[in-house]
Amino acid sequence: MQKSQDLQELHNLSKNLTELRKKSGLTQQEVSAKLNITYQSYQAYELGKAVPSLINFVKLAKLFGVPCDKLLE
């Protein structure tokens, strides 16, 4: 049961990151530069192929002006 919930949260995270980035008018490259990570790393977050570190997770929430839990809803 936990695995399906984890997969759902990963899907929500990738979807929410894409939506929040677009609402903010930023490109993937701009977000990756603000996080000081590669474009490919950030792109993998939006594609659901990678999960941000805790530090980057918090930075993303701050960048988009949302609470951390909002990224997983």
Secondary structure, 3 states (H helix, E strand, C coil): CHHHHHHHHHHHHHHHHHHHHHHHCCCHHHHHHHHCCCHHHHHHHHHCCCCCCHHHHHHHHHHHCCCHHHHHC
